[in-house]
Amino acid sequence: MPKASKELLDAMNEALSEELASIIQYLYHHIQARGMDSAAIGEVFKGLSMIEMNHAYKLAERIDLLGGQPTTAIGPIRLGGDLRKMLEDNLSAEYEAIEMYQRLVALAEKEGDPVTRRLMEDILGDTESHADTLENLLEKK
């Protein structure tokens, strides 16, 4: 059975904690979205929540396979505000996640774990796509 360093397992558990928070944050924003554009944007939030759930599942599965204990801790959740604030809070969280997954890719590479590296790269790609979607909704491009 593959094993990983404590450093890699801790970093992956941090990512899992953030993914669990993202699931809740996006679902809450989906439910609480108000305003003329809320139906369309609320559906974006709901869809992103489901993708984050898949990320959490894959991370927990990989942590377990590597001999770690997947966390149940939930990272910080940003709640409240109007639709624009929700979009900005989610975009900020995606930017933070991009940096986190870039570090995880490098750490997995340093440890010589190509499977974990590829998983982190896949999640990083999704996260960059989420940021792009939110930037477009906020007209930040």
Residue pairs with C-beta under 8 A, 6 or more apart in sequence:
1 65
1 67
2 65
2 66
2 67
2 113
2 115
3 66
3 67
4 12
4 66
4 67
4 68
4 111
4 113
4 116
5 111
7 107
8 66
8 107
8 108
8 111
8 113
8 116
9 63
9 66
9 67
9 68
11 100
11 103
11 104
11 107
12 59
12 62
12 63
12 66
12 68
12 104
12 116
13 63
13 68
13 70
13 71
13 73
14 75
14 100
15 59
15 97
15 100
15 101
15 104
15 123
16 56
16 59
16 60
16 63
16 70
16 71
17 71
17 73
17 74
17 75
18 75
18 93
18 96
18 97
18 100
19 52
19 53
19 55
19 56
19 59
20 56
20 72
20 73
20 74
20 75
21 74
21 75
21 76
21 77
21 93
22 48
22 49
22 52
22 55
22 93
22 97
23 49
23 52
23 53
23 56
24 74
24 77
25 77
25 78
25 79
25 89
25 90
25 93
26 45
26 46
26 48
26 49
26 52
26 90
27 45
27 46
27 49
28 77
28 79
29 42
29 45
29 86
29 89
29 90
30 42
30 43
30 45
30 46
30 49
31 42
32 79
32 86
33 39
33 41
33 42
33 45
33 83
33 86
34 82
34 83
35 82
35 83
37 83
38 83
41 83
41 86
41 87
41 137
44 133
44 137
45 86
45 90
48 90
48 130
48 133
51 126
51 130
55 123
55 126
58 119
58 123
59 70
59 119
59 123
60 70
62 115
62 116
62 119
63 69
63 70
64 70
66 113
66 116
78 89
78 90
78 92
78 93
81 89
84 138
87 134
87 137
87 138
88 138
90 130
90 134
91 131
91 134
91 135
91 138
91 140
94 127
94 130
94 131
94 134
95 131
97 127
98 124
98 127
98 128
98 131
101 120
101 121
101 123
101 124
101 127
102 124
104 116
104 120
104 124
105 117
105 120
105 121
105 124
108 114
108 116
108 117
108 120
109 117
135 141
